[in-house]
Each structure stands twice: as C-alpha cells, then as structure tokens.
C-alpha cells in the first residue's frame, strides 16, 4: 500500500461550546417580495377586480343597455391596477413611470376638457404634462430604489 491510501488518525477535537444565541435580525423585505398594502391582509384590490369582472359580464349580457355597467367595470379595473402600480412605484419595487404619467395626463386633460378649454390646446398641454410627469416619477423611483432607473425581476 502506498502512503496516500493509509488513514492517519488524528487526536479527537474537544467538543465545541454551543453558539451563543444571537438576537434575531429585523425582518427585511426580500427583493422578490412586493410591498404590502396599508390595509393588511384584506384583499381590496382582488375584490375590486372581481367586482369589475362581474359588472363587465353583466354589462355585456344587457347589450346596449349595459353601457353604464361596462363603464364602471372599466373604471374599477383601472383603479385596482393603478393602486398596485402606485404602491410598487413608491416603494421602489418596480418602476411604473409610464403608467402613472399616463394616468396623470389623462386626469388633467379630462379636467381641462370638462372645464371647456379649446380642443386645439389639449394635445400640447397633454404632451407637456406627460413629459414633466415622466421626469418627476423617474426621479422619485431612482430615489426610492437606491439609484436604479428600473428593476428587472
């Protein structure tokens, strides 16, 4: 037998003392974990989406008389998606800059249209509002996410 095949016996090591109990670290949010809603475990967004689906089906079944139900369904679905986008963007979890800037633009242009502003002025105002909102929301996301311009899963 060669030297390498022989087992060497070493003196047994003394048993190590048990590790001291370290204080539990504060729970940190993982990168893959979406921010929690302020109302806790109550599924508000899911209930809103479910109501939108139910109203949409009801509106489709009513035919021409279901325009109100379809409109409310579209609004409820939009609110549900917009709430998640706002929460994720403000937490620095995922960038929703264009969605939020578009929502701001649609809201402001709708208010100006209802107020009676000339239609020829709405498009330039919409473009300016959109560009300003994109710049502000992108800066906000970079600040909240630690300098990242966007996050990839």
C-alpha positions as CSV (number, residue, x, y, z in Angstrom):
1,X,0.0,0.0,0.0
2,X,1.2,3.5,-0.8
3,X,1.3,6.4,1.6
4,X,-1.8,8.0,0.3
5,X,-4.1,5.1,0.9
6,X,-3.3,4.9,4.7
7,X,-5.7,6.7,7.0
8,X,-4.0,8.8,9.6
9,X,-5.5,9.0,13.0
10,X,-5.7,12.5,14.5
11,X,-6.3,13.3,18.1
12,X,-10.1,13.9,18.6
13,X,-11.1,17.5,18.8
14,X,-12.7,18.7,22.0
15,X,-16.4,19.4,21.7
16,X,-17.1,22.9,20.8
17,X,-19.3,25.0,23.0
18,X,-22.8,25.8,21.7
19,X,-23.0,29.0,19.8
20,X,-24.4,32.0,21.7
21,X,-27.9,32.9,20.9
22,X,-27.7,35.9,18.5
23,X,-30.6,38.4,18.6
24,X,-33.0,37.8,15.7
25,X,-32.4,40.4,13.0
26,X,-35.2,42.6,11.9
27,X,-37.2,41.1,9.1
28,X,-36.1,42.8,5.8
29,X,-38.1,42.8,2.7
30,X,-36.7,40.5,0.1
31,X,-36.1,41.9,-3.4
32,X,-38.7,39.5,-4.9
33,X,-41.4,40.4,-2.3
34,X,-43.9,43.1,-3.3
35,X,-44.7,45.8,-0.8
36,X,-47.7,45.1,1.4
37,X,-50.8,47.2,1.2
38,X,-51.6,49.6,4.0
39,X,-54.8,47.7,4.9
40,X,-53.0,44.5,5.7
41,X,-54.4,41.1,4.5
42,X,-57.7,42.4,3.3
43,X,-57.9,41.7,-0.4
44,X,-59.2,45.1,-1.5
45,X,-57.5,45.0,-5.0
46,X,-58.7,41.5,-5.7
47,X,-62.3,42.3,-4.6
48,X,-62.2,45.4,-6.8
49,X,-61.1,43.4,-9.8
50,X,-63.7,40.7,-9.1
51,X,-66.4,43.4,-9.0
52,X,-65.1,44.8,-12.3
53,X,-65.3,41.4,-13.9
54,X,-68.8,40.8,-12.6
55,X,-70.0,44.2,-13.8
56,X,-68.4,43.7,-17.1
57,X,-70.2,40.4,-17.7
58,X,-73.4,41.9,-16.6
59,X,-72.9,44.9,-18.9
60,X,-72.2,42.6,-21.8
61,X,-75.3,40.5,-21.2
62,X,-77.5,43.5,-21.1
63,X,-76.4,44.6,-24.6
64,X,-76.9,48.2,-25.5
65,X,-78.4,48.9,-22.0
66,X,-75.2,47.8,-20.3
67,X,-73.1,50.8,-21.1
68,X,-73.1,52.1,-17.6
69,X,-72.0,48.7,-16.2
70,X,-69.2,48.4,-18.7
71,X,-68.0,51.9,-17.9
72,X,-68.0,51.3,-14.2
73,X,-66.3,47.9,-14.8
74,X,-63.5,49.6,-16.8
75,X,-63.1,52.3,-14.1
76,X,-62.9,49.7,-11.2
77,X,-60.4,47.6,-13.1
78,X,-58.3,50.6,-13.8
79,X,-58.4,51.7,-10.1
80,X,-57.3,48.2,-9.0
81,X,-54.3,48.2,-11.4
82,X,-53.4,51.8,-10.6
83,X,-53.3,51.2,-6.9
84,X,-50.8,48.3,-7.3
85,X,-48.7,50.4,-9.7
86,X,-48.6,53.4,-7.2
87,X,-47.7,51.1,-4.3
88,X,-44.9,49.3,-6.2
89,X,-43.5,52.5,-7.7
90,X,-43.4,54.4,-4.4
91,X,-41.8,51.5,-2.6
92,X,-39.0,51.4,-5.2
93,X,-40.0,47.8,-6.0
94,X,-40.8,48.1,-9.7
95,X,-40.9,51.2,-12.0
96,X,-44.4,52.1,-13.4
97,X,-43.3,55.5,-14.6
98,X,-45.2,55.5,-17.9
99,X,-48.4,54.1,-16.5
100,X,-48.5,56.7,-13.7
101,X,-47.5,59.5,-16.0
102,X,-50.2,58.5,-18.5
103,X,-52.8,58.4,-15.7
104,X,-51.8,61.9,-14.5
105,X,-52.1,63.1,-18.1
106,X,-55.5,61.6,-18.7
107,X,-56.8,63.0,-15.5
108,X,-55.6,66.6,-16.1
109,X,-56.7,66.6,-19.8
110,X,-60.1,65.3,-18.7
111,X,-60.5,68.1,-16.2
112,X,-59.4,70.7,-18.7
113,X,-61.8,69.3,-21.3
114,X,-64.7,69.4,-18.9
115,X,-63.7,72.9,-17.9
116,X,-64.2,74.0,-21.5
117,X,-60.7,74.5,-22.8
118,X,-60.3,74.6,-26.5
119,X,-59.6,71.2,-28.0
120,X,-56.6,72.5,-30.0
121,X,-54.8,73.3,-26.8
122,X,-55.4,69.9,-25.2
123,X,-52.8,68.0,-27.1
124,X,-49.8,70.3,-26.5
125,X,-50.8,70.6,-22.8
126,X,-51.1,66.8,-22.6
127,X,-47.6,66.4,-24.1
128,X,-46.1,68.8,-21.6
129,X,-47.9,67.2,-18.7
130,X,-46.7,63.7,-19.8
131,X,-43.1,64.8,-20.2
132,X,-43.0,66.6,-16.8
133,X,-44.7,63.6,-15.0
134,X,-42.2,61.1,-16.6
135,X,-39.3,63.2,-15.4
136,X,-40.6,63.6,-11.8
137,X,-41.8,60.0,-11.4
138,X,-38.4,58.6,-12.8
139,X,-36.5,60.8,-10.3
140,X,-38.8,59.6,-7.5
141,X,-38.2,55.9,-8.4
142,X,-34.5,56.4,-8.6
143,X,-34.5,57.9,-5.1
144,X,-36.7,55.2,-3.6
145,X,-34.9,52.3,-5.3
146,X,-31.4,53.3,-4.3
147,X,-30.3,54.8,-7.7
148,X,-31.8,52.2,-10.1
149,X,-33.7,53.6,-13.1
150,X,-35.7,50.3,-13.4
151,X,-35.8,46.9,-11.7
152,X,-35.8,43.6,-13.5
153,X,-37.2,40.6,-11.9
